[in-house]
């Protein structure tokens, strides 16, 4: 029985060694996988920063001509009439609008009814216009693709107040 017992102990030790080796292999794989994931995460963060920097660089390159136009307009303003300055500023505004449009910036439509997703109502003013329609744009709103960067600030139509009738009997005394 001792030989059988010893053989069983050897077999148990071999199984223990095998299980321990398997555990160590799994632990090693897990540590390698964790290191690979950490490296991936760091690389992805660097790539994202690089992409953002390139996007900003492209936008700034597109804005440089507008900056040049502004400098020329300021130089011209020192020597010319106001009408020419106004024309220059108008051209710069158009140039800037085109440049920002190329980057995906769109003005939010303010015609029609108030939309709380893209408009911010600053005031409701009694009007003959349909209730909830936009009467006035206080500040234009803009979106980039499907994301609102800044809502349009508007004045909307409220129902027109009906004149109140005096109570019967003329002067009412308060007391």
C-alpha positions as CSV (number, residue, x, y, z in Angstrom):
1,X,0.0,0.0,0.0
2,X,2.8,2.4,0.6
3,X,3.9,2.2,-3.0
4,X,0.3,2.9,-4.1
5,X,0.1,5.7,-1.6
6,X,3.4,7.2,-2.8
7,X,2.3,6.9,-6.4
8,X,-0.9,8.8,-5.5
9,X,1.1,11.5,-3.7
10,X,3.3,11.9,-6.8
11,X,0.3,12.1,-9.0
12,X,-1.2,14.8,-6.7
13,X,2.0,16.7,-6.6
14,X,2.2,16.5,-10.4
15,X,-1.4,17.8,-10.7
16,X,-0.5,20.6,-8.2
17,X,2.5,21.6,-10.2
18,X,0.5,21.5,-13.5
19,X,-2.3,23.6,-12.0
20,X,0.3,26.0,-10.5
21,X,2.0,26.3,-13.9
22,X,-1.4,26.9,-15.6
23,X,-2.2,29.6,-13.1
24,X,1.2,31.3,-13.7
25,X,0.6,31.1,-17.4
26,X,-2.8,32.8,-17.1
27,X,-1.4,35.4,-14.7
28,X,1.4,36.1,-17.2
29,X,-1.1,36.4,-20.1
30,X,-3.3,38.7,-18.0
31,X,-0.4,41.0,-17.1
32,X,0.7,41.1,-20.8
33,X,-2.9,41.9,-21.9
34,X,-3.1,44.7,-19.3
35,X,0.2,46.2,-20.5
36,X,-1.0,46.0,-24.1
37,X,-4.3,47.7,-23.2
38,X,-2.5,50.4,-21.3
39,X,-0.3,51.0,-24.3
40,X,-3.3,51.1,-26.6
41,X,-5.1,53.6,-24.4
42,X,-2.0,55.9,-24.3
43,X,-1.6,55.6,-28.1
44,X,-5.3,56.4,-28.6
45,X,-5.0,59.5,-26.4
46,X,-2.0,60.7,-28.3
47,X,-3.7,60.1,-31.6
48,X,-6.8,62.0,-30.4
49,X,-4.6,65.0,-29.3
50,X,-2.8,64.9,-32.6
51,X,-6.1,64.9,-34.5
52,X,-7.4,67.8,-32.5
53,X,-4.2,69.8,-33.1
54,X,-4.4,69.1,-36.8
55,X,-8.1,70.2,-36.9
56,X,-7.3,73.4,-35.0
57,X,-4.4,74.0,-37.3
58,X,-6.6,73.7,-40.4
59,X,-9.2,76.1,-38.9
60,X,-6.5,78.6,-38.0
61,X,-5.0,78.4,-41.5
62,X,-8.5,79.2,-42.9
63,X,-8.9,82.1,-40.6
64,X,-5.5,83.8,-41.4
65,X,-6.8,85.4,-44.6
66,X,-9.7,86.9,-42.6
67,X,-7.2,88.3,-40.1
68,X,-5.2,89.8,-43.0
69,X,-8.5,91.3,-44.4
70,X,-9.2,92.9,-41.0
71,X,-5.7,94.4,-40.8
72,X,-6.2,95.9,-44.4
73,X,-9.6,97.3,-43.4
74,X,-8.1,98.9,-40.3
75,X,-5.3,100.5,-42.4
76,X,-7.8,101.7,-45.0
77,X,-10.1,103.1,-42.3
78,X,-7.3,105.6,-41.3
79,X,-7.3,107.1,-44.9
80,X,-10.8,106.6,-46.3
81,X,-14.5,107.4,-45.9
82,X,-16.9,105.5,-43.6
83,X,-18.8,103.9,-46.6
84,X,-15.6,102.2,-47.8
85,X,-14.9,101.0,-44.3
86,X,-18.4,99.6,-44.1
87,X,-18.0,97.8,-47.4
88,X,-14.7,96.4,-46.2
89,X,-16.2,95.1,-43.0
90,X,-19.1,93.6,-44.9
91,X,-16.6,91.7,-47.2
92,X,-14.7,90.5,-44.1
93,X,-17.9,89.3,-42.5
94,X,-18.8,87.3,-45.7
95,X,-15.3,85.8,-45.8
96,X,-15.4,84.8,-42.2
97,X,-18.9,83.3,-42.7
98,X,-17.7,81.3,-45.7
99,X,-14.6,80.0,-43.8
100,X,-16.7,78.9,-40.8
101,X,-19.3,77.4,-43.2
102,X,-16.5,75.3,-44.7
103,X,-15.7,74.0,-41.2
104,X,-19.4,72.9,-40.9
105,X,-20.8,75.9,-38.9
106,X,-24.4,76.6,-39.8
107,X,-26.7,79.4,-38.7
108,X,-29.8,78.2,-36.9
109,X,-33.0,79.0,-38.8
110,X,-35.2,81.4,-36.8
111,X,-38.1,81.7,-39.2
112,X,-41.4,80.2,-38.1
113,X,-42.2,78.7,-34.7
114,X,-40.1,78.7,-31.5
115,X,-38.1,75.4,-31.1
116,X,-36.8,74.9,-27.6
117,X,-34.1,72.5,-29.0
118,X,-32.4,75.3,-31.0
119,X,-33.9,78.6,-29.6
120,X,-33.7,80.3,-26.3
121,X,-36.7,82.6,-25.6
122,X,-35.7,85.7,-23.9
123,X,-39.1,87.4,-23.9
124,X,-42.7,86.6,-24.9
125,X,-44.2,89.8,-26.4
126,X,-47.9,90.3,-27.1
127,X,-48.4,90.3,-30.8
128,X,-50.9,89.8,-33.6
129,X,-48.5,87.1,-35.0
130,X,-49.3,83.4,-34.3
131,X,-48.5,82.5,-30.7
132,X,-45.1,80.9,-30.4
133,X,-43.7,82.3,-33.6
134,X,-40.3,84.1,-33.5
135,X,-40.7,87.9,-33.7
136,X,-37.2,89.0,-33.3
137,X,-33.7,87.5,-33.2
138,X,-31.6,89.1,-30.4
139,X,-28.5,86.9,-31.0
140,X,-28.0,84.4,-33.8
141,X,-27.6,80.8,-33.0
142,X,-25.2,78.3,-34.6
143,X,-24.8,74.5,-34.9
144,X,-21.9,72.4,-35.9
145,X,-23.2,69.3,-37.8
146,X,-26.1,68.2,-35.6
147,X,-24.8,69.8,-32.4
148,X,-26.1,73.2,-31.2
149,X,-23.1,75.3,-30.3
150,X,-25.2,78.3,-29.2
151,X,-29.0,78.5,-29.3
152,X,-30.6,81.4,-31.1
153,X,-31.8,84.0,-28.6
154,X,-35.2,85.2,-29.7
155,X,-38.3,87.1,-28.8
156,X,-41.5,85.1,-29.3
157,X,-45.1,86.1,-29.9
158,X,-47.5,85.8,-27.0
159,X,-51.3,86.2,-27.2
160,X,-52.3,89.9,-27.5
161,X,-53.7,91.3,-24.2
162,X,-57.3,92.2,-24.5
163,X,-58.2,95.6,-23.0
164,X,-59.8,95.2,-19.7
165,X,-63.2,96.7,-19.1
166,X,-63.9,99.1,-16.3
167,X,-66.2,97.6,-13.6
168,X,-69.8,98.9,-13.8
169,X,-70.4,102.1,-11.9
170,X,-67.5,104.1,-13.1
171,X,-64.8,104.9,-10.5
172,X,-64.1,102.0,-8.2
173,X,-63.0,102.8,-4.8
174,X,-60.2,100.8,-3.3
175,X,-60.1,100.4,0.4
